[in-house]
Amino acid sequence: MTKKIYINQTVNECRAALVENEEILDFLMERSAGQKGNHPSVGNIYKGKVLRVLPGMQSAFVDIGYEKAAFLYVDDAYIPTIEEQREIAERTKKEMEKQQKAGEVIPDELSTLSDQINMRFRPEVGIEDFLKEGQEILVQVAKEPISTKGPRITRHITLAGRHVVFMPFIEHSGVSRRIENEQERDRLKDILYSIRSEGRGIIARTVAEGQSYKVLKNDYNMMVKIWKDVEKKGEKAKAPSLCYQDLNFVQRVLRDITDEDIDTIYIDDKDNQKEAEKFISKYLPNIKGKVEFYEDDIPLFEKHGIDMEIERGIDNKVFLRSGGSLNIDQTEALVSIDVNTGKFVGRKTLEETILRTNLEAVKEIAYQLRLRNCGGIIIVDFIDMEKEEHREQVYTAFVEALKKDRAKTNVLPISGLGLVEMTRKRTRDTLTRIMCRSCPYCEGTGKVKSTLTVCYELVRELTKTLKKSKGAKVYIYAHPEVTDHLCSEDLDMIEMLEETFGRSLIIRSENNYHVEQYEILPQEY
């Protein structure tokens, strides 16, 4: 099992792909060109100014220096006292022991925080009680701007190191739920408890597994030092201003998606290579010497098939090896995925054909969700399966395939209609929105009216005009396809109208017109 990272640099664009056995586990991209103003990346800390407090929505809009105001929800705005945290944490723990969660939850690295502490500390307190317009506050970007929405921010600041995450305002010790060995979890909890200061929080990341007290302590101390610098800058700065910028792109890649079992890191830019080797030497000594400079004439991503996979990642239709296919449609509210057998006809029974197609689709769906970074509500329409054991088999395989994903997911069992409802945590925009824009011709609808439909609309409008106007001539300007259709012998519309109203209709083709665009101009005397 080989695991590699490829880092490609183009002018003002850097891309990184984590690949295991020729399958992309994670794809990241950052572009510095074309971004307006101070682009708020996840993890950046700002001193912001409260613009509006909306009691009806229990939220506020905060100016952090970006073109769009940042959104702050009440749960992310209230910073509780230590006593409140301890009281709520104990109560939440008891409540969670009684509750049974629907579906399968696949955690991310910070799941311990949300699972063990209810972030709604004071449900009886409204946002207007502790936040006022004009107030200056320290906030951190939790979600980057997505589509038309501005960034989402929080006052529950976290600073991520290589092995631990430091929380200056939340008193909590936790271990990533992705570390499954109970003995190792207990060992890490003991270390974290001894490291953590009172009133502070610390979470052991997945890569902390097997690390010593000294390594975790040094990581924690560095985060504390960074936080003190942020506090000092926040006291002096005038809102809106940036108080802390997360690591650069290459450093974030090495910190967040690089494991100890990485075989090779290929980089095609000398500056990035030096940056990576410097970071690895300081923070990742176990993978020292694994960075290789790529200097082949064939571009790095092209040679290893990553560019081709990215192209598949922005297509609405994805073909399966068996001949089946997936239709993936992304809307503002949700992502829908439809599984089809396509050309696959199977060899045995219909049920066997459907099962094989669904099982193959499971792996590709999990892969496409990671590659495209789809988030929010996701609906998967599997081909209907009559046997309960087949539905259970497909669901189990789907959950297993999603375990490769670094994002937190919650998957409900397959319904009687063959649907799977799931959610996937999203912190940045999708691949499609980053790389594509709405079609300027259809304006993002994905369709235009047929030529025949436009012809009938034009004729109805023309009839109204002929009844009102008195001139001898009427000029019609339209797209060439529409004018050809109007004058065709099959429709015979123009001659009929000329005879009915006794007018002369003059038709002109306009190549620069949209197929749905037309103008009717009567000549008045």
N, C-alpha and C positions, 0 to 999 in steps of 0.2 A: 504494500500500500504506500504509494508515493504522494507526498504533499509538497506543493511548490507555490511560491508567490512570484507573480510577474508584475513589475512596475514599469509603466511606459510613460515617457514624457514627450509631449508635443508642446509647441509654443503656447503658453498660457493654459495648458491643460495637462493634468496628470491623472492617469488611470492605474488601478491596481486590481488584480484578480488573484484570489486564493483558489487553487485548483488541486483536487484530490482525485487520482485515477481518471484524469481527463474530464472531470466534472467540476464546474465552477461552484464552489461553496459560498463565495462572497465576491461581490464586485462593487468597487468604490470609484468615484470619479469626482474631481474638483476642477472647476474652471474659474480662472481669475479674470478673464476677459468677458465683457458683456454683463457683468454684475454691477448693478447701480448702488453707489454708496457703500456703506459698511455692511457687508453681507453677514448676517448673524448665524454663525455656525453653532451646532449643538455643543454645549459645554462652555461657550463664551459667557463671561460675567459682565454685566453693565450696571452703571448707576443710571437708573431711569427716572422719569418724571411722570407721575400719574396725570393723565389727560382727562379721563372721564371715569366715574364710578357708576355702575348700572345696577341698582338694587334689584330691579326686576329680573335681571339675568344672573345676579350674584357673581358679577365679574367686573373687570376694569380694563381700560386700555392705557398702555404705558408707552411713552416715547423713549426709545432706546437709541435714537439716531438713525433708524432705518426709515425708508420711504413710507412703510406701512406701520401703524401702531401695533405694538405687541399685545397679545391677549393674555390676561391673567385671571384664572378662575379662583373662586373663593377657597377651594381646597388647597390650592398652591400658594395662596396669599397669606394665610394665617400662620404665624410662627408661635407655637404653644410654649408654655413654660415647662420646665423639667417635671414638675409635679403633675401637670396635665398629661404629659407624655406617658409617664409611668402608670397613671391611673387608667388611661385609655388603652395602653398596651396590654395591661392585665385583663381588662374587660374584653378586648378584642380576641385575645387568646382563648378565653373561655367560650366566647360565641362561636369561634371557628371550629372548636372541638365538636360542637353540636351540629354544625352545618355540613352538608354534603354538596360538593360542587358538581354541577351538571357538566358532563363532557370531560375531555382530557385536557389538562393544562400543561403545556410544555414551557418551562420557565426560561427567562433570560437571566443574566448575571445579577440583576438587581431585584429579582423576584422576592428575596427575603424581606426586603423593606415593605413592599406593598402587601405581602402575604401576612406579615406578623403585626403590622401596625396599621390601624385604620387612619388614613390621612385626614379624615373629616373629624378633627379634634373637638371642635365646638359647634355642633350642628345648630345650636340655638343662637349663635352669633352671626349676624349678617356682615357682609363685606364693608358696608357703609359705616359699621361701628368702629373699624380699626384702620380704614384706608380713606384718605381724603384727597380731593383733587388738588394738584400742585405739590403733593408730598413727594420727596425724593427717596427712592428705595433701591437696594441692591437686588438684582434679579439675574437668573441664569436662563439661557435658551434651552428649552426642553424639546422643542420641535422647530425645525427650520420652516421658512415660508413655503407653503404648499399651494400651488395653483393661485387662486385669487386671495388666499388667506395670508395674513401676516404671521410672524413667528409666535409660538406659544411659549410662555415663560413661567418660571416658578421662583419662589423665594426660598424653597428648600434646596439650598445649594449643595452640590456634591462635587468633589474633586477626585478624578480617577488617576490612580497611579498604575504601575505595571501589575502589581499583585493585590493591592487593596484600594478601596474607595473610601474617601474621608468625607464625613458629614458634620459640618460645624454646628448645625442647629438641632439635629435629631439624635437623641441618646439611644443608640441601638447597636448591638453586635450581631452580625449575621454572616452566614457562609452561603455562597452561591449554591442553589439547589441542583446545579449541574454536577456538583461533586456528590456522588451517591454513596461512597463508602462511609458508613456511620462512624467507624473508629477515627478516620481522618477528619470527619466533620467535628467530632468532639475535640480532637487535638487542636484544630484550628480555632474553635470557639474559645478554648482555654487561653491560647496565645492572644487572640483578639481582646479578650476581657482584660488581660494583664497590660496590654498596650494602650488601650483606650482611656482617655481622660474623662472625668465625670462631665456629663452634659454633652459629650461629643459622640459621634457614631463612626463605625467602621464596618465595612463589608469585605470579606475575602473573595476575590475574583476566582474564576475557574482555574486560572494558571497558578494560583497560590497552593494548589495541591502538592504536598511533599516539600514545600519550602520551610526554611528554618525560622526561628524566632527573630534572628538578627536581620534576615532579608525583609521580613514583614515590618519589623520595627523601623528600619531605615526608610522603607517606602512610606510608612505612615508619617514619620518625622518630616520628610520632604514635603508631603502634602500640607502639613500643619504650617510649615514655613511659607509655602506659597500662599496659604490662606491669610496669614498675617500681613503679607505684602499687599494682598487684595484689599484687606480692611484699611490699611494706611492710604492706599490710592483712592479708595472709596470716600474716605473722610475729606480728602483734599479736592477731589474732582468735582466739577460742576455738571449736573445732568443736562442732556444725555451724554454719556461718555463710556468708552470701553475700559474696564478695569482689569480684565484678564482674558487673554486670548489662548485658546487651547493649542496644543501642539500643531506643527505644520502637517501637511497631508502625509508625507512619508513617515514621519514619526508616529502619527495616529495609526497608520496601517500596521507598523511594527508593534505598537502597544496593544492594539485591539484585536487583530486577527492572526497574529503570529504565535504559534505554539512551539513547544520544545521539540516536537517531532517533525518540524519543517526540514525538508531535505535540502532545498536550494532556494535562494532568492535571486531572481534574475532582474537586473536593472539596466536600462539602455541609456542612462544619462550619467555622466561623470560626477556632476554636482550632487545628484541624488544618491549616487553610490557612496560618496564621501560622507554625506549626511547620515545614511543608513549605518555605515560602519562605525561612525562616531557614537550613534545612539546605542547600537548593539554592544559595543565595547563597554559602555557605562551601565546599561540596564539589562542586557540579554547576553551575558558572557557564555551561556551554554550553547548558543548558536553562532558563536564567533567563527569566522572563516567560511560561512555558508553563502556569503554574498558573491555573486559572479556578475561581471560586466558583460552585457550582451552587445556584440558589434557586428552581427551578420547583416548582409545587405537586405535580406527579407525582414520587414518590420516584425518586432517581437510578438505582438498580438496576432498578426496575420499568420506567422509560422506555426503558432501553437493553437490555431483555430478559435481564438477568443473573439476576434472580430466577427466571425461567422455566427458565433453563439449570441453575440450582442444584437446582430441583425434579427435573429430568431426571437430575441427578447422584446423587440418592438413591433413584431408582426401580430396581427389579431388571430391568425390561424397557425397552429403548431402541429406538425405531422408526427405521428408515432411510427416507430420502426415497423410495426405489424401492418400498417396501412390505415389505422384509425387516426383520429385527429382531435385536437382541442380547439374550441373557439373561446378566446379570452377577450372580454369586453370590460373596459374600465370606465366607470362613470364617476361623477362627483361624490356620490354617496356610497357606492359599493363596487366590488369586482365580481363579475359572473363568469363562471367557467363551465362550458358545456362539453361533455365527452361524447364522441360519435365513433361508431365502428368503421365508418368510411369504406375503404376497399377490403377491409379484413372480413373474410367470410368464415374463418375457422375450419376445423376438420371434423369435429364430432357434433355435439348438440348445440343448440342455440344458447342454452344456459352457460355452457363451457366457453363459447365464443365471447359472450358478454363478460364473464368473469375475467378472462384473460385480458380483454381490452381495458376493463376497469383497473386491474392490477398494474398494467403497464402505464396507464394514465396517472395512477397514484404517484409514481416516482417522478414523472415529468411535471406534474402539477407542483409538487414540493420544490422541484428545481426551478421552475419558472417563477414561483412566488419569491424565492431568494434572489434570483437574477434581476427580476423587474422591481423588486422591493415593494411589492403590493402590500397595502395596509388597510386597516379599518375592517369593515364587514366584507366577508368573502363568501359567496355561495357557489358550491360545486354541484353540478347536475350530472351525477353518474348515470350510466345506462341502467334502467330498472332491473333489479334482480329479485326473482321470486323466492329463492331460498334464503332463510335467515342466516344460515351458516356462511353463505357467500357474502352477504352484507357485512357480517362480523369480520370475515377475512379481509375484505377490502378496507374496512375502517381501521383494523389493527395495523395493516400495512401502511396506511396513510399516516397514522400517528407515528409509526416508526420512521418513516421517511422525513417527517417534519423535525425529528430530533437533531438533524444536522444544522437546523436553522438557529442563528444566534438570537433572532428576535423572539419575543414571547408570543405564543399562540394558544388559543383556546378552541378546541374542536369538539363539536357536539356529534353524537352518533348519527348514522344515516337514518333519515326519516323514511316513512312508508312510501313517499314519492321518489325516493332515490336521491334526495338532496342532503348535502352536508353544509351546515352553517358553521362558520368559524370566524375568529377575529385574529388579526396579526398586528402587533405593535408597530407603529410607524413613527420614525423620528425625522426622516428626510423625504424629499420628493421621489416619485417613482422614475424609473428609467425612461419611460415613455414621455413623461412631462419634461424631463431634463433635455432629452435628445430631439423631441418632436414639437411641432406647433400645430394648431388647428388648420385644416385645409382652408386656404383663402377663398377657394371657389365655392365650397359647400358650407363654409363658415363653421366647420366642426360637426355638422349634423351627420355626415357620412353618406348623404344622398342629395340628389337634386330632382326637381320635377321632370317627368318625362316630356319629350318634345310634344307629344300629342296633348298632354295636359295643359301645357303652356299655350298651345294653339287654341284650345277651347276657351281658356281664360281670356286670351286676346280677342277672340270673336265676340265673347259676351261684352267685353269692355267696348269693342268697336261698335256693336249694335247700339249701346247706350249713347255713344258719341254721335252716331248717324241720326238718331232720333232727335237729339238736341241741336246739332249744328245745321246750317243752311248752305254752306259753301258747296261748290261743285266738286271739289277734290278733297280727299283725306289722305294724308301721308302716314305710312306705317313703317317704323324702324324696329328691327328685331335681329336676333342671332341668325346666322345663315341656315342652321338646321331647322329653325322655326319657319323661316320664310319659304324654304324648299317644301316643307310639309304643307304650308298654307296654299301653295300654288300647285300642289300635286293633283293629279286627276282623281285620285282616290277620294280626297276630301271635297274638292270642288266648292270650297267655302266662299272664296273671293268672288267668283262669277255670280254665285247665288245672291250675295249681299249687294253687288252692283245692280243686278236686275231688280231686286226688291226695293232698294232705296233710290235707284236712278242716279247714283253717284259714281265718280271715278276713284278707284282705290289704287294708290301708287305705293308699291312695296319696295323698301330698300333694305339690303343686308348690311349689318354692321358687325365686322369681325371682332371688334373689341368689346362687344356686349356679352354679358353673362347670358347663359341659355334661358334663364327665367326673366330676363330684362327685355322690355319693349316700350315703345312710345307711340302714341296715336295723336297726330297733330292735324286738326281740320283747317282747311284754307277758307278763311272768312272774307266776304266781300263787304 
